[in-house]
Amino acid sequence: MSGDIRVEIARTFDQLTQVFALRGIVYVGEQNCPFGEEFDGNDLSGATHLLAYIGREPVGAIRMRYFAGFAK
């Protein structure tokens, strides 16, 4: 496995599945975030998902939501 890190916008169903799996492992599984708070219905509308890889392995994910004049 290469040590190079790359980040891509999740555009395919496979990439979104990887995003959701990573978020489920980290936030729901490890940090005990309630499922309904982490997956709140905003994932498929008005959000951009970034997926980080080391080599071919997905290792991180971020969801960005856009508001008037800022993103979070």
CHARMM-style PDB file with segment names, atoms N, HN, CA, C and O in Angstrom:
ATOM      1  N   MET     1       0.846  -1.178   0.000  1.00  0.00      PROA
ATOM      2  CA  MET     1       0.000   0.000   0.000  1.00  0.00      PROA
ATOM      3  C   MET     1       0.889   1.238   0.000  1.00  0.00      PROA
ATOM      4  O   MET     1       1.804   1.373   0.813  1.00  0.00      PROA
ATOM      5  N   SER     2       0.599   2.120  -0.918  1.00  0.00      PROA
ATOM      6  HN  SER     2      -0.144   2.010  -1.579  1.00  0.00      PROA
ATOM      7  CA  SER     2       1.339   3.370  -1.025  1.00  0.00      PROA
ATOM      8  C   SER     2       0.979   4.284   0.138  1.00  0.00      PROA
ATOM      9  O   SER     2      -0.143   4.228   0.641  1.00  0.00      PROA
ATOM     10  N   GLY     3       1.917   5.128   0.572  1.00  0.00      PROA
ATOM     11  HN  GLY     3       2.829   5.173   0.163  1.00  0.00      PROA
ATOM     12  CA  GLY     3       1.658   6.077   1.643  1.00  0.00      PROA
ATOM     13  C   GLY     3       1.073   7.381   1.154  1.00  0.00      PROA
ATOM     14  O   GLY     3       0.828   8.286   1.952  1.00  0.00      PROA
ATOM     15  N   ASP     4       0.841   7.496  -0.157  1.00  0.00      PROA
ATOM     16  HN  ASP     4       1.040   6.761  -0.805  1.00  0.00      PROA
ATOM     17  CA  ASP     4       0.293   8.725  -0.718  1.00  0.00      PROA
ATOM     18  C   ASP     4      -1.180   8.871  -0.357  1.00  0.00      PROA
ATOM     19  O   ASP     4      -1.970   7.940  -0.509  1.00  0.00      PROA
ATOM     20  N   ILE     5      -1.530  10.066   0.127  1.00  0.00      PROA
ATOM     21  HN  ILE     5      -0.887  10.822   0.250  1.00  0.00      PROA
ATOM     22  CA  ILE     5      -2.920  10.362   0.477  1.00  0.00      PROA
ATOM     23  C   ILE     5      -3.522  11.192  -0.639  1.00  0.00      PROA
ATOM     24  O   ILE     5      -2.904  12.138  -1.128  1.00  0.00      PROA
ATOM     25  N   ARG     6      -4.736  10.830  -1.040  1.00  0.00      PROA
ATOM     26  HN  ARG     6      -5.237  10.061  -0.643  1.00  0.00      PROA
ATOM     27  CA  ARG     6      -5.456  11.657  -2.006  1.00  0.00      PROA
ATOM     28  C   ARG     6      -6.890  11.825  -1.520  1.00  0.00      PROA
ATOM     29  O   ARG     6      -7.420  10.980  -0.798  1.00  0.00      PROA
ATOM     30  N   VAL     7      -7.502  12.920  -1.924  1.00  0.00      PROA
ATOM     31  HN  VAL     7      -7.071  13.606  -2.511  1.00  0.00      PROA
ATOM     32  CA  VAL     7      -8.879  13.218  -1.543  1.00  0.00      PROA
ATOM     33  C   VAL     7      -9.680  13.447  -2.808  1.00  0.00      PROA
ATOM     34  O   VAL     7      -9.248  14.164  -3.711  1.00  0.00      PROA
ATOM     35  N   GLU     8     -10.866  12.822  -2.865  1.00  0.00      PROA
ATOM     36  HN  GLU     8     -11.216  12.239  -2.131  1.00  0.00      PROA
ATOM     37  CA  GLU     8     -11.743  12.950  -4.026  1.00  0.00      PROA
ATOM     38  C   GLU     8     -13.138  13.320  -3.570  1.00  0.00      PROA
ATOM     39  O   GLU     8     -13.537  13.011  -2.447  1.00  0.00      PROA
ATOM     40  N   ILE     9     -13.873  13.980  -4.440  1.00  0.00      PROA
ATOM     41  HN  ILE     9     -13.548  14.231  -5.352  1.00  0.00      PROA
ATOM     42  CA  ILE     9     -15.302  14.171  -4.205  1.00  0.00      PROA
ATOM     43  C   ILE     9     -15.976  12.840  -4.488  1.00  0.00      PROA
ATOM     44  O   ILE     9     -15.732  12.224  -5.524  1.00  0.00      PROA
ATOM     45  N   ALA    10     -16.825  12.395  -3.568  1.00  0.00      PROA
ATOM     46  HN  ALA    10     -17.024  12.896  -2.725  1.00  0.00      PROA
ATOM     47  CA  ALA    10     -17.548  11.137  -3.761  1.00  0.00      PROA
ATOM     48  C   ALA    10     -18.644  11.380  -4.796  1.00  0.00      PROA
ATOM     49  O   ALA    10     -19.576  12.151  -4.565  1.00  0.00      PROA
ATOM     50  N   ARG    11     -18.516  10.710  -5.938  1.00  0.00      PROA
ATOM     51  HN  ARG    11     -17.760  10.083  -6.126  1.00  0.00      PROA
ATOM     52  CA  ARG    11     -19.457  10.914  -7.040  1.00  0.00      PROA
ATOM     53  C   ARG    11     -20.222   9.657  -7.419  1.00  0.00      PROA
ATOM     54  O   ARG    11     -21.255   9.734  -8.085  1.00  0.00      PROA
ATOM     55  N   THR    12     -19.726   8.504  -7.000  1.00  0.00      PROA
ATOM     56  HN  THR    12     -18.887   8.442  -6.459  1.00  0.00      PROA
ATOM     57  CA  THR    12     -20.371   7.249  -7.395  1.00  0.00      PROA
ATOM     58  C   THR    12     -21.060   6.610  -6.191  1.00  0.00      PROA
ATOM     59  O   THR    12     -20.797   6.967  -5.042  1.00  0.00      PROA
ATOM     60  N   PHE    13     -21.940   5.664  -6.479  1.00  0.00      PROA
ATOM     61  HN  PHE    13     -22.153   5.374  -7.412  1.00  0.00      PROA
ATOM     62  CA  PHE    13     -22.606   4.931  -5.409  1.00  0.00      PROA
ATOM     63  C   PHE    13     -21.585   4.195  -4.542  1.00  0.00      PROA
ATOM     64  O   PHE    13     -21.714   4.176  -3.318  1.00  0.00      PROA
ATOM     65  N   ASP    14     -20.576   3.593  -5.163  1.00  0.00      PROA
ATOM     66  HN  ASP    14     -20.471   3.608  -6.158  1.00  0.00      PROA
ATOM     67  CA  ASP    14     -19.535   2.889  -4.404  1.00  0.00      PROA
ATOM     68  C   ASP    14     -18.814   3.837  -3.448  1.00  0.00      PROA
ATOM     69  O   ASP    14     -18.549   3.483  -2.299  1.00  0.00      PROA
ATOM     70  N   GLN    15     -18.498   5.042  -3.922  1.00  0.00      PROA
ATOM     71  HN  GLN    15     -18.713   5.330  -4.856  1.00  0.00      PROA
ATOM     72  CA  GLN    15     -17.821   6.007  -3.056  1.00  0.00      PROA
ATOM     73  C   GLN    15     -18.731   6.462  -1.916  1.00  0.00      PROA
ATOM     74  O   GLN    15     -18.268   6.594  -0.783  1.00  0.00      PROA
ATOM     75  N   LEU    16     -20.012   6.703  -2.188  1.00  0.00      PROA
ATOM     76  HN  LEU    16     -20.388   6.596  -3.108  1.00  0.00      PROA
ATOM     77  CA  LEU    16     -20.928   7.088  -1.108  1.00  0.00      PROA
ATOM     78  C   LEU    16     -21.079   5.968  -0.084  1.00  0.00      PROA
ATOM     79  O   LEU    16     -21.195   6.233   1.112  1.00  0.00      PROA
ATOM     80  N   THR    17     -21.079   4.733  -0.540  1.00  0.00      PROA
ATOM     81  HN  THR    17     -20.985   4.518  -1.512  1.00  0.00      PROA
ATOM     82  CA  THR    17     -21.134   3.592   0.377  1.00  0.00      PROA
ATOM     83  C   THR    17     -19.908   3.577   1.281  1.00  0.00      PROA
ATOM     84  O   THR    17     -20.022   3.295   2.474  1.00  0.00      PROA
ATOM     85  N   GLN    18     -18.737   3.877   0.725  1.00  0.00      PROA
ATOM     86  HN  GLN    18     -18.645   4.106  -0.244  1.00  0.00      PROA
ATOM     87  CA  GLN    18     -17.521   3.954   1.529  1.00  0.00      PROA
ATOM     88  C   GLN    18     -17.609   5.087   2.545  1.00  0.00      PROA
ATOM     89  O   GLN    18     -17.214   4.921   3.699  1.00  0.00      PROA
ATOM     90  N   VAL    19     -18.128   6.242   2.117  1.00  0.00      PROA
ATOM     91  HN  VAL    19     -18.449   6.376   1.179  1.00  0.00      PROA
ATOM     92  CA  VAL    19     -18.304   7.381   3.031  1.00  0.00      PROA
ATOM     93  C   VAL    19     -19.197   6.978   4.202  1.00  0.00      PROA
ATOM     94  O   VAL    19     -18.847   7.208   5.359  1.00  0.00      PROA
ATOM     95  N   PHE    20     -20.347   6.379   3.903  1.00  0.00      PROA
ATOM     96  HN  PHE    20     -20.631   6.193   2.963  1.00  0.00      PROA
ATOM     97  CA  PHE    20     -21.295   6.013   4.956  1.00  0.00      PROA
ATOM     98  C   PHE    20     -20.714   4.950   5.885  1.00  0.00      PROA
ATOM     99  O   PHE    20     -20.948   4.987   7.093  1.00  0.00      PROA
ATOM    100  N   ALA    21     -19.961   4.007   5.332  1.00  0.00      PROA
ATOM    101  HN  ALA    21     -19.771   3.976   4.351  1.00  0.00      PROA
ATOM    102  CA  ALA    21     -19.335   2.979   6.166  1.00  0.00      PROA
ATOM    103  C   ALA    21     -18.313   3.603   7.122  1.00  0.00      PROA
ATOM    104  O   ALA    21     -18.299   3.282   8.310  1.00  0.00      PROA
ATOM    105  N   LEU    22     -17.466   4.487   6.608  1.00  0.00      PROA
ATOM    106  HN  LEU    22     -17.478   4.748   5.642  1.00  0.00      PROA
ATOM    107  CA  LEU    22     -16.472   5.140   7.465  1.00  0.00      PROA
ATOM    108  C   LEU    22     -17.137   5.971   8.554  1.00  0.00      PROA
ATOM    109  O   LEU    22     -16.729   5.911   9.714  1.00  0.00      PROA
ATOM    110  N   ARG    23     -18.150   6.741   8.196  1.00  0.00      PROA
ATOM    111  HN  ARG    23     -18.481   6.791   7.253  1.00  0.00      PROA
ATOM    112  CA  ARG    23     -18.830   7.563   9.195  1.00  0.00      PROA
ATOM    113  C   ARG    23     -19.536   6.694  10.235  1.00  0.00      PROA
ATOM    114  O   ARG    23     -19.557   7.034  11.418  1.00  0.00      PROA
ATOM    115  N   GLY    24     -20.106   5.591   9.803  1.00  0.00      PROA
ATOM    116  HN  GLY    24     -20.089   5.315   8.842  1.00  0.00      PROA
ATOM    117  CA  GLY    24     -20.736   4.681  10.755  1.00  0.00      PROA
ATOM    118  C   GLY    24     -19.736   4.080  11.731  1.00  0.00      PROA
ATOM    119  O   GLY    24     -20.011   3.988  12.927  1.00  0.00      PROA
ATOM    120  N   ILE    25     -18.588   3.675  11.229  1.00  0.00      PROA
ATOM    121  HN  ILE    25     -18.366   3.750  10.257  1.00  0.00      PROA
ATOM    122  CA  ILE    25     -17.546   3.099  12.084  1.00  0.00      PROA
ATOM    123  C   ILE    25     -17.051   4.119  13.093  1.00  0.00      PROA
ATOM    124  O   ILE    25     -16.978   3.832  14.288  1.00  0.00      PROA
ATOM    125  N   VAL    26     -16.709   5.319  12.612  1.00  0.00      PROA
ATOM    126  HN  VAL    26     -16.768   5.552  11.641  1.00  0.00      PROA
ATOM    127  CA  VAL    26     -16.084   6.321  13.477  1.00  0.00      PROA
ATOM    128  C   VAL    26     -17.090   6.983  14.408  1.00  0.00      PROA
ATOM    129  O   VAL    26     -16.915   6.959  15.626  1.00  0.00      PROA
ATOM    130  N   TYR    27     -18.134   7.568  13.851  1.00  0.00      PROA
ATOM    131  HN  TYR    27     -18.276   7.586  12.862  1.00  0.00      PROA
ATOM    132  CA  TYR    27     -19.024   8.388  14.669  1.00  0.00      PROA
ATOM    133  C   TYR    27     -20.033   7.559  15.459  1.00  0.00      PROA
ATOM    134  O   TYR    27     -20.227   7.788  16.653  1.00  0.00      PROA
ATOM    135  N   VAL    28     -20.671   6.604  14.801  1.00  0.00      PROA
ATOM    136  HN  VAL    28     -20.514   6.419  13.831  1.00  0.00      PROA
ATOM    137  CA  VAL    28     -21.669   5.791  15.505  1.00  0.00      PROA
ATOM    138  C   VAL    28     -20.987   4.728  16.360  1.00  0.00      PROA
ATOM    139  O   VAL    28     -21.325   4.560  17.532  1.00  0.00      PROA
ATOM    140  N   GLY    29     -20.032   4.014  15.778  1.00  0.00      PROA
ATOM    141  HN  GLY    29     -19.757   4.151  14.826  1.00  0.00      PROA
ATOM    142  CA  GLY    29     -19.388   2.916  16.487  1.00  0.00      PROA
ATOM    143  C   GLY    29     -18.392   3.331  17.543  1.00  0.00      PROA
ATOM    144  O   GLY    29     -18.466   2.867  18.681  1.00  0.00      PROA
ATOM    145  N   GLU    30     -17.446   4.213  17.181  1.00  0.00      PROA
ATOM    146  HN  GLU    30     -17.386   4.590  16.257  1.00  0.00      PROA
ATOM    147  CA  GLU    30     -16.370   4.565  18.105  1.00  0.00      PROA
ATOM    148  C   GLU    30     -16.722   5.728  19.027  1.00  0.00      PROA
ATOM    149  O   GLU    30     -16.304   5.751  20.184  1.00  0.00      PROA
ATOM    150  N   GLN    31     -17.494   6.698  18.516  1.00  0.00      PROA
ATOM    151  HN  GLN    31     -17.834   6.679  17.575  1.00  0.00      PROA
ATOM    152  CA  GLN    31     -17.775   7.897  19.319  1.00  0.00      PROA
ATOM    153  C   GLN    31     -19.185   7.906  19.899  1.00  0.00      PROA
ATOM    154  O   GLN    31     -19.596   8.884  20.523  1.00  0.00      PROA
ATOM    155  N   ASN    32     -19.928   6.813  19.692  1.00  0.00      PROA
ATOM    156  HN  ASN    32     -19.593   6.019  19.185  1.00  0.00      PROA
ATOM    157  CA  ASN    32     -21.271   6.642  20.245  1.00  0.00      PROA
ATOM    158  C   ASN    32     -22.247   7.759  19.874  1.00  0.00      PROA
ATOM    159  O   ASN    32     -23.146   8.085  20.649  1.00  0.00      PROA
ATOM    160  N   CYS    33     -22.068   8.344  18.686  1.00  0.00      PROA
ATOM    161  HN  CYS    33     -21.338   8.080  18.057  1.00  0.00      PROA
ATOM    162  CA  CYS    33     -23.016   9.340  18.187  1.00  0.00      PROA
ATOM    163  C   CYS    33     -24.290   8.601  17.794  1.00  0.00      PROA
ATOM    164  O   CYS    33     -24.217   7.584  17.104  1.00  0.00      PROA
ATOM    165  N   PRO    34     -25.445   9.083  18.214  1.00  0.00      PROA
ATOM    166  CA  PRO    34     -26.689   8.415  17.797  1.00  0.00      PROA
ATOM    167  C   PRO    34     -26.820   8.392  16.272  1.00  0.00      PROA
ATOM    168  O   PRO    34     -26.502   9.370  15.595  1.00  0.00      PROA
ATOM    169  N   PHE    35     -27.285   7.282  15.754  1.00  0.00      PROA
ATOM    170  HN  PHE    35     -27.544   6.488  16.304  1.00  0.00      PROA
ATOM    171  CA  PHE    35     -27.412   7.099  14.313  1.00  0.00      PROA
ATOM    172  C   PHE    35     -28.211   8.238  13.680  1.00  0.00      PROA
ATOM    173  O   PHE    35     -27.825   8.757  12.632  1.00  0.00      PROA
ATOM    174  N   GLY    36     -29.313   8.627  14.305  1.00  0.00      PROA
ATOM    175  HN  GLY    36     -29.626   8.206  15.156  1.00  0.00      PROA
ATOM    176  CA  GLY    36     -30.179   9.673  13.774  1.00  0.00      PROA
ATOM    177  C   GLY    36     -29.545  11.040  13.724  1.00  0.00      PROA
ATOM    178  O   GLY    36     -29.987  11.896  12.958  1.00  0.00      PROA
ATOM    179  N   GLU    37     -28.513  11.270  14.527  1.00  0.00      PROA
ATOM    180  HN  GLU    37     -28.153  10.574  15.149  1.00  0.00      PROA
ATOM    181  CA  GLU    37     -27.788  12.539  14.462  1.00  0.00      PROA
ATOM    182  C   GLU    37     -26.737  12.524  13.366  1.00  0.00      PROA
ATOM    183  O   GLU    37     -26.530  13.530  12.689  1.00  0.00      PROA
ATOM    184  N   GLU    38     -26.074  11.394  13.188  1.00  0.00      PROA
ATOM    185  HN  GLU    38     -26.242  10.576  13.738  1.00  0.00      PROA
ATOM    186  CA  GLU    38     -25.031  11.312  12.166  1.00  0.00      PROA
ATOM    187  C   GLU    38     -25.633  11.221  10.768  1.00  0.00      PROA
ATOM    188  O   GLU    38     -25.137  11.855   9.837  1.00  0.00      PROA
ATOM    189  N   PHE    39     -26.678  10.453  10.619  1.00  0.00      PROA
ATOM    190  HN  PHE    39     -27.081   9.938  11.376  1.00  0.00      PROA
ATOM    191  CA  PHE    39     -27.338  10.283   9.330  1.00  0.00      PROA
ATOM    192  C   PHE    39     -28.715  10.937   9.433  1.00  0.00      PROA
ATOM    193  O   PHE    39     -29.704  10.295   9.789  1.00  0.00      PROA
ATOM    194  N   ASP    40     -28.750  12.234   9.111  1.00  0.00      PROA
ATOM    195  HN  ASP    40     -27.947  12.755   8.822  1.00  0.00      PROA
ATOM    196  CA  ASP    40     -29.916  13.049   9.406  1.00  0.00      PROA
ATOM    197  C   ASP    40     -30.771  13.401   8.204  1.00  0.00      PROA
ATOM    198  O   ASP    40     -31.628  14.278   8.299  1.00  0.00      PROA
ATOM    199  N   GLY    41     -30.562  12.745   7.087  1.00  0.00      PROA
ATOM    200  HN  GLY    41     -29.865  12.032   7.010  1.00  0.00      PROA
ATOM    201  CA  GLY    41     -31.372  13.016   5.910  1.00  0.00      PROA
ATOM    202  C   GLY    41     -30.792  14.075   4.992  1.00  0.00      PROA
ATOM    203  O   GLY    41     -31.355  14.319   3.925  1.00  0.00      PROA
ATOM    204  N   ASN    42     -29.702  14.707   5.357  1.00  0.00      PROA
ATOM    205  HN  ASN    42     -29.245  14.509   6.224  1.00  0.00      PROA
ATOM    206  CA  ASN    42     -29.095  15.738   4.524  1.00  0.00      PROA
ATOM    207  C   ASN    42     -27.959  15.203   3.656  1.00  0.00      PROA
ATOM    208  O   ASN    42     -27.293  15.970   2.960  1.00  0.00      PROA
ATOM    209  N   ASP    43     -27.741  13.912   3.694  1.00  0.00      PROA
ATOM    210  HN  ASP    43     -28.282  13.289   4.259  1.00  0.00      PROA
ATOM    211  CA  ASP    43     -26.600  13.333   2.985  1.00  0.00      PROA
ATOM    212  C   ASP    43     -26.755  13.334   1.474  1.00  0.00      PROA
ATOM    213  O   ASP    43     -25.764  13.454   0.754  1.00  0.00      PROA
ATOM    214  N   LEU    44     -27.967  13.204   0.985  1.00  0.00      PROA
ATOM    215  HN  LEU    44     -28.772  13.107   1.569  1.00  0.00      PROA
ATOM    216  CA  LEU    44     -28.170  13.095  -0.458  1.00  0.00      PROA
ATOM    217  C   LEU    44     -28.716  14.367  -1.083  1.00  0.00      PROA
ATOM    218  O   LEU    44     -28.967  14.416  -2.287  1.00  0.00      PROA
ATOM    219  N   SER    45     -28.899  15.396  -0.265  1.00  0.00      PROA
ATOM    220  HN  SER    45     -28.695  15.357   0.713  1.00  0.00      PROA
ATOM    221  CA  SER    45     -29.366  16.671  -0.818  1.00  0.00      PROA
ATOM    222  C   SER    45     -28.628  17.806  -0.132  1.00  0.00      PROA
ATOM    223  O   SER    45     -28.645  17.921   1.094  1.00  0.00      PROA
ATOM    224  N   GLY    46     -27.991  18.626  -0.915  1.00  0.00      PROA
ATOM    225  HN  GLY    46     -27.976  18.532  -1.911  1.00  0.00      PROA
ATOM    226  CA  GLY    46     -27.332  19.798  -0.369  1.00  0.00      PROA
ATOM    227  C   GLY    46     -26.027  19.526   0.364  1.00  0.00      PROA
ATOM    228  O   GLY    46     -25.590  20.357   1.161  1.00  0.00      PROA
ATOM    229  N   ALA    47     -25.394  18.384   0.115  1.00  0.00      PROA
ATOM    230  HN  ALA    47     -25.748  17.709  -0.533  1.00  0.00      PROA
ATOM    231  CA  ALA    47     -24.125  18.072   0.780  1.00  0.00      PROA
ATOM    232  C   ALA    47     -23.120  17.564  -0.248  1.00  0.00      PROA
ATOM    233  O   ALA    47     -23.480  16.940  -1.246  1.00  0.00      PROA
ATOM    234  N   THR    48     -21.863  17.848   0.026  1.00  0.00      PROA
ATOM    235  HN  THR    48     -21.571  18.355   0.837  1.00  0.00      PROA
ATOM    236  CA  THR    48     -20.763  17.291  -0.756  1.00  0.00      PROA
ATOM    237  C   THR    48     -19.954  16.405   0.171  1.00  0.00      PROA
ATOM    238  O   THR    48     -19.634  16.798   1.293  1.00  0.00      PROA
ATOM    239  N   HSD    49     -19.627  15.217  -0.290  1.00  0.00      PROA
ATOM    240  HN  HSD    49     -19.887  14.897  -1.201  1.00  0.00      PROA
ATOM    241  CA  HSD    49     -18.849  14.271   0.501  1.00  0.00      PROA
ATOM    242  C   HSD    49     -17.452  14.162  -0.086  1.00  0.00      PROA
ATOM    243  O   HSD    49     -17.287  13.961  -1.289  1.00  0.00      PROA
ATOM    244  N   LEU    50     -16.450  14.297   0.769  1.00  0.00      PROA
ATOM    245  HN  LEU    50     -16.584  14.461   1.747  1.00  0.00      PROA
ATOM    246  CA  LEU    50     -15.066  14.097   0.361  1.00  0.00      PROA
ATOM    247  C   LEU    50     -14.583  12.783   0.951  1.00  0.00      PROA
ATOM    248  O   LEU    50     -14.895  12.450   2.094  1.00  0.00      PROA
ATOM    249  N   LEU    51     -13.828  12.048   0.168  1.00  0.00      PROA
ATOM    250  HN  LEU    51     -13.575  12.318  -0.761  1.00  0.00      PROA
ATOM    251  CA  LEU    51     -13.340  10.732   0.578  1.00  0.00      PROA
ATOM    252  C   LEU    51     -11.827  10.720   0.445  1.00  0.00      PROA
ATOM    253  O   LEU    51     -11.291  11.006  -0.626  1.00  0.00      PROA
ATOM    254  N   ALA    52     -11.132  10.389   1.538  1.00  0.00      PROA
ATOM    255  HN  ALA    52     -11.567  10.157   2.408  1.00  0.00      PROA
ATOM    256  CA  ALA    52      -9.669  10.319   1.548  1.00  0.00      PROA
ATOM    257  C   ALA    52      -9.231   8.870   1.405  1.00  0.00      PROA
ATOM    258  O   ALA    52      -9.835   7.962   1.977  1.00  0.00      PROA
ATOM    259  N   TYR    53      -8.178   8.671   0.637  1.00  0.00      PROA
ATOM    260  HN  TYR    53      -7.687   9.408   0.172  1.00  0.00      PROA
ATOM    261  CA  TYR    53      -7.610   7.347   0.401  1.00  0.00      PROA
ATOM    262  C   TYR    53      -6.128   7.355   0.717  1.00  0.00      PROA
ATOM    263  O   TYR    53      -5.446   8.364   0.535  1.00  0.00      PROA
ATOM    264  N   ILE    54      -5.639   6.228   1.189  1.00  0.00      PROA
ATOM    265  HN  ILE    54      -6.193   5.409   1.337  1.00  0.00      PROA
ATOM    266  CA  ILE    54      -4.213   5.918   1.179  1.00  0.00      PROA
ATOM    267  C   ILE    54      -4.089   4.738   0.232  1.00  0.00      PROA
ATOM    268  O   ILE    54      -4.586   3.644   0.502  1.00  0.00      PROA
ATOM    269  N   GLY    55      -3.423   4.981  -0.873  1.00  0.00      PROA
ATOM    270  HN  GLY    55      -3.020   5.870  -1.092  1.00  0.00      PROA
ATOM    271  CA  GLY    55      -3.423   3.975  -1.924  1.00  0.00      PROA
ATOM    272  C   GLY    55      -4.843   3.802  -2.432  1.00  0.00      PROA
ATOM    273  O   GLY    55      -5.477   4.772  -2.847  1.00  0.00      PROA
ATOM    274  N   ARG    56      -5.351   2.572  -2.405  1.00  0.00      PROA
ATOM    275  HN  ARG    56      -4.836   1.783  -2.069  1.00  0.00      PROA
ATOM    276  CA  ARG    56      -6.726   2.303  -2.845  1.00  0.00      PROA
ATOM    277  C   ARG    56      -7.697   2.171  -1.678  1.00  0.00      PROA
ATOM    278  O   ARG    56      -8.892   1.967  -1.890  1.00  0.00      PROA
ATOM    279  N   GLU    57      -7.203   2.284  -0.463  1.00  0.00      PROA
ATOM    280  HN  GLU    57      -6.232   2.450  -0.291  1.00  0.00      PROA
ATOM    281  CA  GLU    57      -8.017   2.052   0.740  1.00  0.00      PROA
ATOM    282  C   GLU    57      -8.652   3.358   1.227  1.00  0.00      PROA
ATOM    283  O   GLU    57      -7.941   4.337   1.451  1.00  0.00      PROA
ATOM    284  N   PRO    58      -9.995   3.389   1.397  1.00  0.00      PROA
ATOM    285  CA  PRO    58     -10.632   4.582   1.954  1.00  0.00      PROA
ATOM    286  C   PRO    58     -10.306   4.693   3.445  1.00  0.00      PROA
ATOM    287  O   PRO    58     -10.454   3.725   4.191  1.00  0.00      PROA
ATOM    288  N   VAL    59      -9.859   5.881   3.874  1.00  0.00      PROA
ATOM    289  HN  VAL    59      -9.738   6.667   3.268  1.00  0.00      PROA
ATOM    290  CA  VAL    59      -9.426   6.050   5.266  1.00  0.00      PROA
ATOM    291  C   VAL    59     -10.077   7.236   5.975  1.00  0.00      PROA
ATOM    292  O   VAL    59      -9.898   7.395   7.182  1.00  0.00      PROA
ATOM    293  N   GLY    60     -10.824   8.066   5.259  1.00  0.00      PROA
ATOM    294  HN  GLY    60     -10.969   7.937   4.278  1.00  0.00      PROA
ATOM    295  CA  GLY    60     -11.446   9.216   5.905  1.00  0.00      PROA
ATOM    296  C   GLY    60     -12.540   9.802   5.044  1.00  0.00      PROA
ATOM    297  O   GLY    60     -12.530   9.658   3.822  1.00  0.00      PROA
ATOM    298  N   ALA    61     -13.491  10.469   5.694  1.00  0.00      PROA
ATOM    299  HN  ALA    61     -13.498  10.585   6.687  1.00  0.00      PROA
ATOM    300  CA  ALA    61     -14.608  11.071   4.975  1.00  0.00      PROA
ATOM    301  C   ALA    61     -15.062  12.338   5.681  1.00  0.00      PROA
ATOM    302  O   ALA    61     -14.987  12.451   6.905  1.00  0.00      PROA
ATOM    303  N   ILE    62     -15.533  13.286   4.884  1.00  0.00      PROA
ATOM    304  HN  ILE    62     -15.594  13.195   3.890  1.00  0.00      PROA
ATOM    305  CA  ILE    62     -16.062  14.546   5.398  1.00  0.00      PROA
ATOM    306  C   ILE    62     -17.338  14.865   4.628  1.00  0.00      PROA
ATOM    307  O   ILE    62     -17.402  14.674   3.414  1.00  0.00      PROA
ATOM    308  N   ARG    63     -18.345  15.347   5.335  1.00  0.00      PROA
ATOM    309  HN  ARG    63     -18.292  15.502   6.322  1.00  0.00      PROA
ATOM    310  CA  ARG    63     -19.554  15.854   4.694  1.00  0.00      PROA
ATOM    311  C   ARG    63     -19.564  17.361   4.857  1.00  0.00      PROA
ATOM    312  O   ARG    63     -19.417  17.873   5.967  1.00  0.00      PROA
ATOM    313  N   MET    64     -19.740  18.081   3.738  1.00  0.00      PROA
ATOM    314  HN  MET    64     -19.860  17.666   2.836  1.00  0.00      PROA
ATOM    315  CA  MET    64     -19.848  19.533   3.780  1.00  0.00      PROA
ATOM    316  C   MET    64     -21.266  19.923   3.373  1.00  0.00      PROA
ATOM    317  O   MET    64     -21.776  19.482   2.344  1.00  0.00      PROA
ATOM    318  N   ARG    65     -21.891  20.758   4.202  1.00  0.00      PROA
ATOM    319  HN  ARG    65     -21.477  21.117   5.038  1.00  0.00      PROA
ATOM    320  CA  ARG    65     -23.214  21.301   3.881  1.00  0.00      PROA
ATOM    321  C   ARG    65     -23.078  22.793   3.693  1.00  0.00      PROA
ATOM    322  O   ARG    65     -22.301  23.454   4.383  1.00  0.00      PROA
ATOM    323  N   TYR    66     -23.841  23.315   2.752  1.00  0.00      PROA
ATOM    324  HN  TYR    66     -24.472  22.778   2.192  1.00  0.00      PROA
ATOM    325  CA  TYR    66     -23.735  24.718   2.363  1.00  0.00      PROA
ATOM    326  C   TYR    66     -24.918  25.520   2.894  1.00  0.00      PROA
ATOM    327  O   TYR    66     -26.070  25.087   2.844  1.00  0.00      PROA
ATOM    328  N   PHE    67     -24.596  26.684   3.396  1.00  0.00      PROA
ATOM    329  HN  PHE    67     -23.660  27.036   3.437  1.00  0.00      PROA
ATOM    330  CA  PHE    67     -25.585  27.612   3.918  1.00  0.00      PROA
ATOM    331  C   PHE    67     -25.330  28.969   3.282  1.00  0.00      PROA
ATOM    332  O   PHE    67     -24.403  29.102   2.483  1.00  0.00      PROA
ATOM    333  N   ALA    68     -26.112  29.961   3.608  1.00  0.00      PROA
ATOM    334  HN  ALA    68     -26.865  29.852   4.257  1.00  0.00      PROA
ATOM    335  CA  ALA    68     -25.932  31.300   3.038  1.00  0.00      PROA
ATOM    336  C   ALA    68     -24.577  31.872   3.463  1.00  0.00      PROA
ATOM    337  O   ALA    68     -24.415  32.322   4.597  1.00  0.00      PROA
ATOM    338  N   GLY    69     -23.621  31.852   2.560  1.00  0.00      PROA
ATOM    339  HN  GLY    69     -23.752  31.486   1.638  1.00  0.00      PROA
ATOM    340  CA  GLY    69     -22.335  32.474   2.825  1.00  0.00      PROA
ATOM    341  C   GLY    69     -21.306  31.642   3.555  1.00  0.00      PROA
ATOM    342  O   GLY    69     -20.205  32.131   3.806  1.00  0.00      PROA
ATOM    343  N   PHE    70     -21.615  30.394   3.909  1.00  0.00      PROA
ATOM    344  HN  PHE    70     -22.510  29.996   3.705  1.00  0.00      PROA
ATOM    345  CA  PHE    70     -20.617  29.560   4.587  1.00  0.00      PROA
ATOM    346  C   PHE    70     -20.957  28.079   4.395  1.00  0.00      PROA
ATOM    347  O   PHE    70     -22.061  27.728   3.978  1.00  0.00      PROA
ATOM    348  N   ALA    71     -20.000  27.240   4.703  1.00  0.00      PROA
ATOM    349  HN  ALA    71     -19.104  27.525   5.041  1.00  0.00      PROA
ATOM    350  CA  ALA    71     -20.186  25.789   4.673  1.00  0.00      PROA
ATOM    351  C   ALA    71     -19.736  25.228   6.006  1.00  0.00      PROA
ATOM    352  O   ALA    71     -18.867  25.793   6.671  1.00  0.00      PROA
ATOM    353  N   LYS    72     -20.330  24.120   6.389  1.00  0.00      PROA
ATOM    354  HN  LYS    72     -21.035  23.661   5.849  1.00  0.00      PROA
ATOM    355  CA  LYS    72     -19.895  23.454   7.617  1.00  0.00      PROA
ATOM    356  C   LYS    72     -19.945  21.956   7.449  1.00  0.00      PROA
ATOM    357  OT1 LYS    72     -19.614  21.219   8.378  1.00  0.00      PROA
TER     358      LYS     72
END
